[in-house]
Amino acid sequence: MEFKTEYTNAELAELFAWFESHKVENVIDMGHGEKIIDVQKCVSSIMAQIKRHPGNPTYLGMTYKLFCIREELINQGKVIENS
């Protein structure tokens, strides 16, 4: 996924719903020397920031990061089950 300068409410709702309805492994290698060792905590923290500041462009990078995390979880087969 490429970085976007704007995400719609529908895109965000779908992304948040995906994380809320899927169980994932708690460690992921994002590549380029980045490893997340507590995925659940990281995702929860990012989602809380985005929800607290809707529409604020300062959080576009965090939003993009969530999309990247989801993509890597799927690509690496780290989605445990659908809830």
Secondary structure, DSSP 8 states (H G I E B T S, - for coil): ----S---HHHHHHHHHHHHHEEE-S-EEEETTEEES-HHHHHHHHHHHHHHSTT-GGGHHHHHHHHHHHHHHHHTT-EEEE-
